[in-house]
């Protein structure tokens, strides 16, 4: 029986072509059938690949390769999640926090996949429903975060936040972010939220530029229901899921966020401590402010 892989890449950057072609050739030589979205297949122009169209591209595949930055990984997650397909991100961008491997690890990553030498972890997701006047106006999901933001730059968004059916606080703000632990290093962190280890199951609530005495970010239980009500007399707003799926919200809209029923399954090739990932991706100054690393804490190992 043929082994199936789906390859997603950012063909808008010509520098991504050669890594994508390398992965494709290696997989084909290992006996895989390689699927590629039709628009990307035309750009890559490789014999032997299967051009696929639509949301069922990952149906039945053994693994999904995402070659690019975090945006490419999020796009690949949209296809992988409904079918429980493991997702392997290879960073061809800048930070690439969602990626498991770097371009320098490309050949080894393919060899590990061919040998099935990897593990698969499940990442918590969010499901969101927006209603207005008793009608559902939006329904979607997110791996990183759901954000409700003001639609008019010059105005403030007025919202009330409830947690588990109980009123928590009212904010005049630029917006509210509800994030997963995976998304804690994305928009939520930029808005002042905490970094949460991905092994922890929780939901994050982070007000953005809130005019309120209590505007601290909160970490709730993974079973919590978070509801954001847009004041009927405030400006219109918009709902964004992972920065990829956006919906307009009229004043008076009510947005409900819960833990998603389907996780995203991510490939771990050689799992490293999350601390090491934070240091590497954000260039944290572990060597001290003196800059030469000559003086270390007694219990700090050399790197």
C-alpha positions as CSV (number, residue, x, y, z in Angstrom):
1,X,0.0,0.0,0.0
2,X,1.4,3.4,-1.0
3,X,2.3,5.8,1.7
4,X,0.7,9.3,1.3
5,X,2.1,12.7,2.2
6,X,0.8,16.2,1.7
7,X,3.2,19.0,1.0
8,X,2.3,22.6,1.7
9,X,4.7,25.5,1.0
10,X,4.7,29.2,0.4
11,X,5.3,29.4,-3.3
12,X,5.1,33.2,-3.2
13,X,8.8,33.1,-2.1
14,X,11.0,31.7,-4.8
15,X,13.6,30.7,-2.1
16,X,11.1,28.1,-0.9
17,X,11.1,26.2,-4.2
18,X,14.3,24.2,-3.9
19,X,13.6,22.9,-0.3
20,X,10.1,21.9,-1.4
21,X,11.5,20.1,-4.5
22,X,14.1,18.4,-2.3
23,X,11.5,17.1,0.1
24,X,9.3,16.0,-2.8
25,X,12.1,14.1,-4.5
26,X,13.2,12.4,-1.3
27,X,9.7,11.3,-0.5
28,X,9.0,10.0,-4.0
29,X,12.3,8.0,-3.9
30,X,11.2,6.5,-0.6
31,X,7.9,5.2,-2.2
32,X,5.5,8.0,-1.0
33,X,2.8,9.4,-3.1
34,X,3.2,13.1,-2.7
35,X,0.1,15.4,-2.9
36,X,0.5,19.1,-3.5
37,X,-2.3,21.8,-3.7
38,X,-2.9,22.4,-7.4
39,X,-1.8,26.0,-7.4
40,X,1.5,25.0,-5.7
41,X,2.0,22.0,-7.9
42,X,2.0,24.2,-11.0
43,X,4.7,26.4,-9.5
44,X,6.9,23.5,-8.3
45,X,6.6,21.7,-11.7
46,X,7.8,18.3,-10.5
47,X,7.0,15.0,-12.2
48,X,5.2,12.4,-10.1
49,X,3.3,14.6,-7.7
50,X,-0.5,14.5,-7.4
51,X,-2.2,17.9,-7.6
52,X,-5.1,18.1,-5.2
53,X,-7.9,20.7,-4.8
54,X,-10.1,21.5,-1.9
55,X,-10.4,20.8,1.8
56,X,-10.0,17.0,1.5
57,X,-6.3,17.2,0.5
58,X,-5.1,15.6,3.7
59,X,-7.7,12.8,3.8
60,X,-5.9,9.5,4.3
61,X,-2.3,11.0,4.4
62,X,0.3,9.7,6.7
63,X,1.8,13.1,7.3
64,X,1.5,16.7,6.3
65,X,4.7,18.7,5.6
66,X,4.5,22.5,6.0
67,X,7.5,24.3,4.6
68,X,7.6,28.0,5.4
69,X,6.9,30.3,8.3
70,X,4.1,30.1,10.9
71,X,1.5,31.3,8.4
72,X,2.3,28.2,6.3
73,X,2.0,25.9,9.3
74,X,-1.4,27.5,10.2
75,X,-2.6,27.0,6.6
76,X,-1.5,23.4,6.7
77,X,-3.2,22.9,10.0
78,X,-6.5,23.8,8.4
79,X,-6.2,20.8,6.1
80,X,-4.6,18.4,8.5
81,X,-7.0,18.9,11.5
82,X,-10.2,17.4,10.2
83,X,-8.5,14.1,9.3
84,X,-6.2,13.9,12.3
85,X,-3.1,14.0,10.0
86,X,0.2,14.6,11.8
87,X,1.7,18.0,10.9
88,X,5.4,18.6,10.6
89,X,6.5,22.2,10.3
90,X,9.9,23.0,8.7
91,X,10.9,26.7,9.2
92,X,11.9,28.5,6.0
93,X,10.8,31.9,7.5
94,X,12.1,34.0,10.3
95,X,11.0,33.0,13.9
96,X,8.9,30.0,12.8
97,X,7.8,29.3,16.4
98,X,5.3,26.6,15.2
99,X,7.9,24.7,13.2
100,X,9.6,21.6,14.6
101,X,12.7,21.7,12.4
102,X,14.9,24.3,10.6
103,X,16.0,24.2,6.9
104,X,19.3,22.8,8.0
105,X,17.5,19.8,9.4
106,X,15.6,19.1,6.2
107,X,17.3,15.9,5.0
108,X,17.3,14.4,8.5
109,X,13.7,15.3,9.0
110,X,12.7,13.4,5.8
111,X,14.7,10.4,6.8
112,X,13.0,10.3,10.2
113,X,9.6,10.5,8.6
114,X,10.5,7.7,6.1
115,X,11.6,5.5,9.1
116,X,8.6,6.6,11.2
117,X,11.0,7.8,13.9
118,X,8.9,10.5,15.4
119,X,6.2,11.0,18.0
120,X,2.9,12.9,17.6
121,X,1.6,15.4,20.2
122,X,-1.9,16.9,20.4
123,X,-2.3,20.6,20.6
124,X,-5.5,22.1,22.1
125,X,-7.6,24.2,19.8
126,X,-10.4,26.7,20.2
127,X,-13.9,26.7,18.7
128,X,-15.8,30.0,18.4
129,X,-19.4,30.9,17.6
130,X,-20.6,34.5,17.1
131,X,-24.3,35.4,17.3
132,X,-26.2,38.6,16.7
133,X,-30.0,39.0,17.2
134,X,-30.3,35.3,17.9
135,X,-28.7,34.2,14.7
136,X,-25.3,32.6,14.2
137,X,-23.2,35.0,12.1
138,X,-19.8,33.2,12.3
139,X,-18.5,29.8,13.3
140,X,-14.8,28.8,13.1
141,X,-11.8,27.5,15.1
142,X,-8.2,28.4,15.9
143,X,-4.9,26.8,16.8
144,X,-3.3,30.0,18.1
145,X,-6.0,32.5,19.1
146,X,-9.4,34.1,18.6
147,X,-9.3,37.9,18.7
148,X,-12.2,40.3,18.8
149,X,-11.0,43.8,17.8
150,X,-12.4,47.2,17.2
151,X,-13.4,48.0,13.7
152,X,-12.9,51.7,13.8
153,X,-9.4,52.9,14.6
154,X,-10.5,56.2,16.2
155,X,-13.0,54.5,18.5
156,X,-12.8,52.3,21.6
157,X,-14.5,48.9,21.7
158,X,-16.8,48.3,24.7
159,X,-17.2,44.7,25.7
160,X,-18.2,42.6,28.7
161,X,-16.5,39.3,29.4
162,X,-18.2,36.4,31.1
163,X,-16.4,33.2,32.2
164,X,-18.5,30.0,32.8
165,X,-21.7,32.0,32.7
166,X,-20.7,34.5,35.3
167,X,-19.8,38.2,34.5
168,X,-16.1,38.9,34.9
169,X,-15.5,42.5,33.8
170,X,-16.3,45.2,31.3
171,X,-13.6,46.7,29.2
172,X,-13.1,49.7,27.0
173,X,-10.3,48.4,24.8
174,X,-8.8,47.8,21.4
175,X,-9.8,44.2,21.7
176,X,-9.7,40.9,23.5
177,X,-7.6,37.8,22.7
178,X,-8.5,34.3,23.7
179,X,-5.5,32.0,23.1
180,X,-4.3,28.5,23.5
181,X,-1.0,27.5,25.1
182,X,0.3,27.1,21.6
183,X,-0.8,30.6,20.8
184,X,0.6,32.1,24.0
185,X,3.8,33.0,22.1
186,X,1.9,34.8,19.3
187,X,-0.6,37.7,19.5
188,X,-1.4,37.0,23.2
189,X,2.3,37.5,24.2
190,X,2.5,40.8,22.1
191,X,-0.6,42.0,24.1
192,X,1.1,41.3,27.4
193,X,-0.1,37.8,28.1
194,X,2.0,35.0,29.8
195,X,3.9,32.4,27.9
196,X,2.4,29.0,28.7
197,X,4.1,25.7,28.2
198,X,2.3,23.7,25.4
199,X,1.9,20.6,27.7
200,X,-0.4,22.6,29.9
201,X,-4.1,22.5,29.0
202,X,-5.6,26.0,29.6
203,X,-7.3,28.9,27.9
204,X,-5.8,32.4,28.0
205,X,-7.8,35.7,28.1
206,X,-5.8,38.8,27.3
207,X,-7.4,42.3,27.0
208,X,-5.7,44.5,24.5
209,X,-5.0,48.1,25.6
210,X,-7.8,48.1,28.0
211,X,-9.0,51.2,29.9
212,X,-9.9,49.4,33.2
213,X,-8.6,49.1,36.7
214,X,-8.5,45.3,36.3
215,X,-7.1,44.4,32.9
216,X,-4.7,41.6,33.8
217,X,-4.4,38.6,31.5
218,X,-6.1,35.5,32.9
219,X,-5.5,31.8,32.6
220,X,-8.7,29.7,32.9
221,X,-9.5,26.0,32.9
222,X,-9.5,24.2,29.5
223,X,-13.2,23.4,30.2
224,X,-14.1,27.1,30.6
225,X,-16.5,28.9,28.4
226,X,-15.5,32.4,27.6
227,X,-18.1,34.8,26.3
228,X,-17.4,38.3,24.9
229,X,-20.4,40.6,24.4
230,X,-20.0,43.6,22.2
231,X,-21.9,46.5,23.6
232,X,-24.9,47.5,21.5
233,X,-23.9,51.2,21.6
234,X,-20.2,50.7,20.7
235,X,-18.4,50.6,17.4
236,X,-18.6,47.6,15.1
237,X,-15.9,44.9,15.5
238,X,-14.4,42.0,13.7
239,X,-13.5,38.5,14.7
240,X,-10.3,36.9,13.6
241,X,-9.1,33.3,14.0
242,X,-5.4,32.8,13.7
243,X,-5.3,35.9,11.6
244,X,-6.5,33.7,8.7
245,X,-10.3,33.7,8.9
246,X,-12.1,37.0,9.7
247,X,-15.7,38.0,10.2
248,X,-17.5,41.3,10.7
249,X,-19.4,41.8,14.0
250,X,-22.2,44.2,14.5
251,X,-22.7,46.0,17.8
252,X,-24.6,43.7,20.1
253,X,-22.8,40.6,18.9
254,X,-22.0,37.8,21.4
255,X,-19.0,35.6,20.9
256,X,-18.6,32.3,22.6
257,X,-15.2,30.5,22.8
258,X,-14.7,26.9,24.0
259,X,-12.1,24.3,23.7
260,X,-12.2,22.7,20.3
261,X,-13.3,19.1,19.9
262,X,-10.6,18.3,17.4
263,X,-6.9,19.0,18.3
264,X,-4.1,19.6,15.9
265,X,-1.6,16.7,15.9
266,X,2.0,17.9,15.6
267,X,5.1,15.9,14.8
268,X,8.0,16.0,17.3
269,X,11.2,14.6,15.8
270,X,13.7,15.1,18.6
271,X,11.7,16.7,21.5
272,X,13.6,19.4,23.3
273,X,12.7,21.3,26.5
274,X,10.3,24.1,25.8
275,X,12.8,26.4,27.6
276,X,15.4,25.8,24.9
277,X,12.9,26.6,22.2
278,X,12.1,29.9,23.8
279,X,15.7,30.8,24.2
280,X,16.5,29.8,20.5
281,X,13.5,31.4,18.9
282,X,13.5,34.7,20.8
283,X,17.3,35.0,21.3
284,X,16.9,35.3,25.1
285,X,20.1,36.6,26.9
286,X,21.0,33.5,28.9
287,X,24.7,34.5,28.9
288,X,24.0,37.6,31.1
289,X,23.8,41.3,30.4
290,X,27.6,41.6,30.3
291,X,27.4,40.0,26.9
292,X,30.6,37.8,27.1
293,X,29.2,34.9,29.0
294,X,32.3,34.8,31.2
295,X,30.3,35.0,34.5
296,X,27.6,32.3,34.9
297,X,25.4,31.4,37.7
298,X,27.0,28.4,39.6
299,X,24.2,26.0,38.4
300,X,24.0,27.3,34.8
301,X,25.4,24.8,32.3
302,X,27.6,25.9,29.4
303,X,25.8,25.9,26.1
